[in-house]
Amino acid sequence: MTMQSAVMAGGLDKSDIQLVTVIQTNTNPYMLQWAAGSQAFADSVGLPLKTIVSNGDSQQQLAQIQATIAAGKKVVVTINPINSADVPAIVKAVTRSGGFITTQWNKPEGYNPWDVSPNYVAHLTYDGYSAGKWTGKSLFTAMGGKGGIIAFKGVLDSPPSKQRYDGMNEALKDFPDVKILDTQAAGWDRQKAYDITKTLLTKYGDQIKGVWAASDSMTLGAYAAFQDAGRVGEVKFSGNDNTEEALKLIDSGPNFIDTYSSDGYYNGALGLAMAYDAAIGKLDVSKLTHEQRAGNYSQFGVDKSNVKQQLKPPTGDEIMAEVNKGLFARFVGPELK
């Protein structure tokens, strides 16, 4: 069943549009990069941006989107949803109101934009499996191929969290003397990871030789807990998301080993640009392939060898220069299942 009859064709007047970007928390550096990227896009088209922070609450996430829709303008949305299960209700609310939306990272498997609505413009994914495998291998190598680790997932109902964790476990197969002591889900949250790490430090003590996490924010929380315990120099740390604080630690010392970049600034700008171009009629969604409407976009690993290239945050103009290379310039193939 589709919602084709409930939607509007593209060609909205710019004055009728409300740009919206939705992030899960304002304590996660990646999500702050995302918001900055969305702001860069909004500035480039001369429209105000509403940033919704869901604070990890799916009901609050939907309620804030519905309240924005009720204000009267047609919403143009890009969202990093908390859970995959959240996506259908959000897409329904946006598209039935005549708005346009792109989702990123999370959606239910088999829930495809082309089966739902042309106003559900696209879903953008990033290969979490390769990210987890690369960061895991880098961490285990830095540990000398032996020792115990603690691992942090993000949100359990989250494809990137699952993919990154599965990729790390694949890397583990080549390191038989590295053992996972404990795995916890910290909701991409630095403070939660800090609190959990303090408990795990009490439980496992000096058995812990490495920390792997599906985001820099959680790795940084664990790093702070080891600092407070006076043990940060004894342990290696691995992150994901290419945040400024993680980059500085990779550059300055031997213990924070790596991170992985999907480019939060670019993600926040690109998702909004794609939805906006469809809304104003510049992008003809009917001419996109299924792969373009549920596609995978490029990423890269960062360690000591290339960290200095990543340390300078981009300006708004630099973010938009990348987006203006083309909406599909970083497209590499269909979404990872």
N, C-alpha and C positions, 0 to 999 in steps of 0.2 A: 504494500500500500504506500502511495506517495502523497506528498503535500503539494504537488505541482499547481493545483488550482488555487491554492491559498497565497501564492507569492506574487510579487511584482517583478516585471522585467527591469533590467538595469536602465539607467537614464535619469536617475534622481538629480534634482537641482542641488548644488553644493550647499545652499542655505538651509536645506531641509535635513541635512545630515548631522548626526551626533557621532563622533568617533569615540570608540570605547576599547580599552585594553583591560584584560582581566588577568590578574596574577594571584598566586596562592598566599603569599606572605610578603611583607616588606622588610623581613629580616634576612632573606636569602639573597646573596649578592647577584646571582644569576638573574633572579626575577627583577631586581633593581636595574640591571643592564637592559633587560627586556623592556621595562617601563620607559627607560631613557631612549631606547630605539623607537618605541611607539611615539614618544614626544617629538623626536626628530622628524618622523614622518608627518605628524600633525602640523608642526611648524612649517614644513615644506609646502603644504597645501593651504596654509593659512586658516586652519580650523582648530577650535578648542578640543582638548582631549579629556575624557573622563577616565580616570584610572580606578578600577574596582579592585579592592584587596579583600579576598574572601576569608583570610585568616584560617585556612584549613577547614572551613565549615561549608559543606555542600549546600545546605539549605540557605545559608546567608549568601552564598555565591549566586544562586538562582534568584533569590528575592531582590538582590541589588540590581541584577540585570532586568528583572521585570519592572522595578521601580523606574529605571532609566528609560525603558520602552514607554512606560505610562506618561512620561513627561511630554511626549508628543512627537518628537522628531524621529526620523528613521535611523535606527542604530546601525553602525558599521563596526563590527566587532572582530577582534582576534583574542583568543583565550587559550591559556594553559590550564585546562581543567584539573580539579583535584583528583577525581577518579574517572575512569572510563565510563562507569555507569551514569555519571552526571550529564554526559554529552547529549543524549536524545532530547531530554526535557529542555535544555538550554537552546539547542538548535531549533526545536519546535517553537519556542517562545519568540526567538529572533525572526525566523523566516515567516511565520504566520502574521507577524506585525509588518511585514514588508521590508525588514532589515536584511543585512548581508553579514555572513560570518565565515571566518576560517578558524579551525581548531588546530592545535598543535600538541604533539607528544601523546595525548591520551584520547582514545575513543574505543568503543566496543568492537571486537573483531567481527567483520561481516556487516557492520553499519557503514554504508558507503554513501558519500555525498551525492552521487548520480542516481541513487535509489530514493533519495529524500527530497531534494529541491535544488533548482539552479541557484537559489540564494544561499545554500550551503556550498560555498564556492570551492573550498578545498580543505583537506587535512594534510598537515605537514609533519613528517616524522624524521627522526634522526637515528642512525644505527647504534642503538645502545649496546648491542652484542659486541661489536668491534671495539667500542669504547671500553667496555669492561674487560675484554681480553687484553687490550693493549696496556691499560693501567695496571691490571693484575700482574702481567708478565714483568712490567717495569718494576713494580713493588717487590715481587718475589726475587728478582735478580738482585736488587739492592740489598735485600735481606741475606744475601749469600745462599739462597736456595734452601733455607731451613728456618724453623721457628713457628710459633703460633701467631695467628692473627685474629683480630675481631673485625667483623664486617657490618656495615650499615646499609640497609635498603632505605628507599624513600617512603613511598606509600605502597601498600601491598597491591592494590588494584590500579597499577600504573605500569604500562608496557615498558617505558624506559628504565624504571627501577628493576623490573624483572629481567629485561634484556641485559642490563649492565651486570647484574648479579650472575646471570647465567654465563656471560662472557668471562667474568672473573673465574668462575668455577672451571670453565674450559681451559683457561691458562693454568690453573692449578694442577691439571693432569700431568703437566711436564715438570712439576716440582713435588715429588712424593714426600719430601721431608718438611713441607709447609702444611700446617694443619689449621683449619678454621676452628677456633675455640668457641666462638659464639657469634650469632647473627641476630641483629635487632633492626626494627623499622623505626626510624626517628623522624618521619614526616618531613624530610628535607630541612629540618629545623636545627639550628646550631645549639640552642639551649638544651633541647631534648637530647641531642647527641652528647653534650657535655655531661648532663646528669646521668645518662646511661653509662658513659665511660667511667665515671667515678665508681659506680657500682661494680662494673666489670673489673676495674683495677683491684678492688678489694677481693673479688672472687678469684682472679687468675694471676695477679701479681706479676712477677717477672717472666711468666710464661709468654706474655704478650711482646712480640717483637715487631709487629706490623699492624697498621690500621688501614683498611680499605673501606671506602665509602662511595656511594653512588652520586654524591655531590660534594663540592668543596665546603659548603656550609656545614655539613655533618662532620667532615674531616677536621675542619677548623675547631668545631666544638670539642672533638676528641683531643685535638692538639692542645687546647687550653687546659683540659683536664690533666693531661700528662705534664704540662708545664707546672700546674699547681702541685702536682705530686713530686716534682723534681726529677722526672724521669724522661723528659722529652728527648734528651740526647741519646737514649738507649733504643729508640723505636723509629721505624720508618713509616711515612704517611703517604697515602695516595688519594687523590680527589678526582673531581669531574666538574666541569663548567667554566674553567678558565677565568676565575674571578681574580680581581686585583690583589687581594690579600694573599691568596694562594700563590700567585705568580711571584710576588715579592719574597715569599718564603722559599720557593724553589730557587730563586736567584741568589738568595743570601746565605743559604746553608745546606748542609748535606742530608737533612732528615726528611724534608718535604720533597718527595721524589717526582711527582707528576700531577698533571691534570689533563682534561680533555675538553676541546672547544667545539661547541656547535654555534658559537658566536651569538650570545644573548642579545646584543644590540641589534644585530641583523635580523634575528628571529622576530623581535618585537616590531621592527619596521616593516619587514617583508610581509608578515601576516596581515597587517593593517593595509598595506599597499595593495595586496591582492584583493581583499574584500572591497576596498574603496574603488579600485578600477572597475570591478564588476558592477558596483552600485551606480557609477556614473556612466556606464555603458562603454567604457574604454576597453574592457576585457570581455570578450564574448565567451561565456562559460560553456556554451553548447559546442564550441569548437575545441575544447580541451579534451585530451585523452583521459581515460580512467586513471592511468599512471600519474598524470599531472594533477589530477584532483585528489589523489591519495598517494603522495610521493615522498621519496626519501631524499634528504639534502645533505651535502657534504660536511664532514667534521675532520678534526686532526688532533693528534696528541701533542702535548707540550711537556718538555722536561728541560734539564739544564742546557741542552744543546740549542734550543730555539726560544728560550723564555724571554730574552731581551727584546725580541721582535714584538712580543705581546704586552709589554708592560705599560705602554702609553695608551690610555683610553681614547677611543676615536671621538672626534668632534661630530656634531650633528651633520655637517656637510659631508664629512668622510663616510658616515653611515649611509647617507642617501646616495653618495656616489656609487657605493656597492649595490644598493637596491636598483639604481637606475641603469645598471648593466643589463637588466632584464629580470623579470619575475622568476624565470626558470634558469638563471645563470648558474646556480649551484645545485640544480636538480641532477640527481645521479641515477634514479630509477624508481620502481614501485616501492610502496611502503613495505617495511620488514614485517613479516607475519610472526 
